[in-house]
Amino acid sequence: MKKFYSVALLFFILIKVNSQTPINLSAQPNFTYTESFSDIANWTFSTTPQNGTFISGNGASAWRGLEPGGTTSIPDANKITTNSTFFQIPPSGSGGYSSGVYKGNEQIQLLSTGTADNTSSVAMDFYLNFSGINANTLSFDWAVLNNSTGNRNGSLKVFASTDGINFTEIIAARVNNFTNNSPTTVAGSITNISLPSILNNSASARLRFYYHNGTGGTSGSRPRLSLDNIKVTAVPTNPCTTPSAQATNFNPTSILSTAVQFSFNHASPLPNNYLVVMSNNSALSSLPINGTTYNLGDNLGDGNVIEITNNNAISVSNLTPATTYYFFIFAMNNSCTGGPLYYTTNALQGSITTLSGNTPCASPSAQATQLQFSNITLTSITGNYTAAFGTDEYLIIRTTSSNFTGTINNGTLYSGGQVLGNGSVVTRTAGTSFIANNLNSGTKYYFFVFGLNRFNCNNGPAYLISSPLNDSATTIAQPVCTTPTQQPTNLSLSSSNNYVNGYFTAASSADGYLVVRTTTSTLTSNPVNGTIYAAGSALGNGIVISSNGATAFVDVNLNAATTYYYFVFARNGNCTGGIKYLTTTPLSGNIATTAIATTNIYYGNLHAHSRYSDGNQDNPSFTPANDYAYAKNSLCLDFLGISEHNHASAGMSISNWPLGINQATAATTSNFLALYGMEWGVISNGGHVLVYGTNQLIGWETNNYNVFVPKSNYLGTPETNGTIGLFRTLNSLGGNAFATLAHPSQSDFENLANIPYNASADSAILGCALANGPSTSTNTSYSDPASSYSYIDYYQRLLAKGYHIAPSIDHDNHNTTFGRTTYSRLAVVAPSISSNDFYTAMKSRSFYATEDCDTKIHFTLNNQIMGSILTGDQAPSISVYAIDPSNLTIPNIKLMYGVPGSNVIAIEIASTNGNVLNFTDFSLNNGSTGYYYVDVTIAGNRSISAPIWYTKTGVVPVQFVKFTAHINNHTTVNLQWQTVNEINADQFIVERSFDGVHFTAIDSIKAFNQNSNSYFIIDPQPLSGINYYRLKQQDNDGRFSYSTVISININQINVNAFSVFPNPVKDKLSLNIFSNQNESSIITISDIFGRVLQSKKQDLIKGKQIQQVDMSQFPRGNYQVTVSWQQAKVTQKILKLF
């Protein structure tokens, strides 16, 4: 491979320029622009001059950083103390952040520090052009990012200006006094607030996002604030008029058990759009209000907004079987000033009753295709494939034989690790990729991919058994063993009274580590080459704790108040010729166990009822006091929460609410915690939520609440200025207030599981029940458990959407059975069972669900316990210890991994039959976030831990200025890139991919380590079709980061291809297609799981053409559009904004 080196010649050109390019709102679809910061990784400030302008990055040209200046008092738009004309570099480790502006993960972050309040500020300006139109609304998402230690506050204000001198504050956009390290104020949204009229028809409008060190707090740092999804809307200057006609002829076109479709005739004359509302009632309790902008999912009276569209065909999914739904279609005009205006008289109405149940699950009609392998190592193989139409999930099985002899049974759900015939299950996933781990080196494996359907149907899963997709790959053969050249570093230890946790930084030349423990400061023997040491065996005066590839360990069954010493030896064992150890200067450290336990596990239940609502049905004279007394004598029940229904129709009277609180306080002792809360909502319209940590009864019935929240309003709506909604209300109450979701249905909580991630909900919700009841059981012999984890799918879907929640188990007692119907429990990890420690543990999500009331799970990542949310610059080091003290059955431990926000269910990445599992996830890329949890089975009883969320930073200083690819003579590819700020850089590794996901290294080049550099290589043998390239920049200390991914089609001369615009898209997506001949094609829209949502045949002519796809009916999210020719198939990713 040819390589060309050149060092860029720096020269300076002094130009005075204001290079902002304001966003021209009149040219935006529907006069709307959203800055999602999706390309912020490529935003680069100008350095000559350093004036806050940008020289690269999509969307960056509309922004400008600001230099310090001004003589007024803070907060004032013209008083700025902190420079934002360059991006700050985040600190390494747990160090504190400095004032300035930072690049986040598709977000921008601001911080202004200072010990005295209102003394420092930082700001960024967003330039907008409203020429010929009027400014309408502003929306954005915000999130508080903790900064080292301390509890000081920050505040955000937004100002508007047309000249950069005179500013008007947009008061409704304030985010005041958010607190560093606060467990309650985490994130929120500013939604559809009005922009000031001074911006109307202005070509020089700007919004100034202004962070200042707010009021409050006593010590330490102030938090960063991230901003994302900044949406600005405008409207034409013509005044709005109320539509004069409604749509007509409501016509159901498809009725299923969980989905319906209907159409109607357009109103004449046509309005701009239609507001479509769905309700369980035949009449709406409220009508649309002129001037109010509604979003999808908003409450409108007792209905929900399900569509805002100019289309007359509507599809609705995630409905409940055998239920009548009523639909109301209002004509509206909103492409005008003074609106939106609604025609509320004689709205078109219609009703549809869903079918009584799901249809039986049917097998997919086709198997997945195009199985390919990548990232093949000594012990793992990564595979990916193309999804099949109409398939929910895929079951992947591996064997070492070319024939799979197992039997796959419909109705049986298989999980990773299960043995089937001569094979074993790798995973079951809705995605189109998998990783097979724990393989033997130098071994050929055969993989079989079976499609299955199990969603929105009965008696599933149903498998397509015939002709599974299959292929084989061989793991890399073991090399000859050599002695490692480096020991691991940075041993970190933590302890309790009977165990020690440890983790360390990996050595680049080792494939594993031997960990030995002693009670003296020296180890009398070193490991001997060729000898494999099992955990528990002796080595000199020490005991072997572990010998594996993980960089974490847990050492259990220790004595209290005792000092232990640990020695970690690098070793190479995945090789031939015998294991070899590096015995010189092993990594070592010591720690003393504590005299008493730092944490304990407490078992209980938070879902029960007394006669103050609809409980104690077998003892109607009982009160909560009687129930707590009963519960104290139940086996392994350290706490009981009584969660009364919050409304009178279920028995609650506000006069009984304080009585229950007082009785819980009186029943609490040093070894039993009594709690009193509520079960909020109605199951027929929205779902039930358990609420604890507040003495305020939240309700909607007149004279039967302390805090008002409308019935079935979980998320809050513009109708109430965004301040109402159960989850937002809990956030505003602060303190210990929290929610867990009870027996969830798929469409509960305003369709929470099927709409985009909601930060307010995430802040309030801490848990979700995996099992419930039986609610009416009278069993008191611990022998009537609930169906095993019947709600786990819902819980896993919320995790995949990005929610930070932990699993619980609910008893839902309505009779006097507290703690005695079943052995299942909610297990809470806390120092004590005091109220303060309990609420701290719950707010930290340090709890798990277990079907056995003494199963103990100890789960850490980098020594942090379950429920933690943390960052670090090395691979996550995980340890698990599981035991049932009353049952000696060996546990089966599965470690699960998922990506928050991916909408793909977590998959198993490691497992063991034993009490201990240690694992390091070296595959987690820098800048990526994963969540991990453990699924443990002991003697048939299953326990599921809270996740730990971990973001791997590993940021290196180098900045990529440019990275390009060009075809050379139609056969090779020239790759060029430029960098600045190279510090401690070692090399650039050029990686190539056939799919943009799975990359392999094709070349490397040493770094120059100068301020500005240019590099050039040639790929002499690119792949046929689209080639994806990225750069891996590696530091001398082993840390690395990736460039953006670029692509080029080596056959792009006269090759079938297309591009899409606009992207992101709101309504109409245009496809700019080039076809090399006249032929028929198929255009499909699929979701991120590869499931086809829309498909149409399209005749193409030879040459260029534009085809349009209507995206208006799709909800916000990520999709793929594919054009399939007879000999080629090309896919592009798109983002649907609204």
Secondary structure, 3 states (H helix, E strand, C coil): CCEEEECCCCCCCCCCCCCCCCEEHHHCHHHEEEECCCCHHHCEECCCCCCCCEEECCCHHHEEECCCECCCCCCCCCCECCCCCCECCCCCCCCCCCCEEEECCCCEEEECCCCCCCCCEEEEEEEEECCCEEEEEEEEEEEEECCCCECCEEEEEEEEECCCCCCEECHHHCEEEEECCCCCCCEEEEEEEECCHHHCCCCCEEEEEEEECCCCCCCECCCEEEEEEEEEEEEECCECCCCCCCCEEEEEEEECCCCEEEEEECCCCCCCEEEEEEECCCCCCCCCCCCCCCCCCCEECCEEEEEEECCCEEEECCCCCCCEEEEEEEEEECCCECCCEEEEEEEEEEEEECCCCCCECCCCCCCCEEEEEECCCCCCEEEEEECCCCCCEEEEEEECCCCCCCCCCCCCCCCCCCEECCEEEEEEECCCEEEECCCCCCCEEEEEEEEEECCCCECCCEECCCCCEEEEEECCCCCECCCCCCCCEEEEEEECCCCEEEEEECCCCCCEEEEEEECCCCCCCCCCCCCCCCCCCEECCEEEEEEECCCEEEECCCCCCCEEEEEEEEEECCCECCCEECCCCCEEEEEECCCCCCCEEEEEECCECCCCCCCCCCCCCCCHHHHHHHHCCCCCCCEEEEEEECCHHHCCCCCCHHHHHHHHHHHCECCEEEEEEEEECCCCCCCEEEEECCCCCEECCCCCCCEECCCCCCCCCHHHCCCCCHHHHHHHHCCCCEEEEECCCCCHHHHHHHCCCCHHHHHHEEEEEEEECCCCCCCCCCCCCCCCCCCHHHHHHHHHHCCCCEEEEECCECCCCCCCCCCCEEEEEECCCCHHHHHHHHHCCCEEEECCCCCEEEEEECCEECCCEEEECCCCEEEEEEEECCECCCCEEEEEEECCCCCCCCEEEEEEECCEEEEECCCCCCCCEEEEEEEEEECCEEEECCCEEEEECCCCCCEEEEEEEEEECCCEEEEEEEEECCCCEEEEEEEEECCCCCEEEEEEEECCCCCEEEEEEEECCCCCCEEEEEEEEEECCCCEEECCCEEEECCCCCCCEEEEECCCECCEEEEEEEECCCEEEEEEEEECCCCEEEEEEEEECCEEEEEEEECCCCCCEEEEEEEECCCCEEEEEEEECC
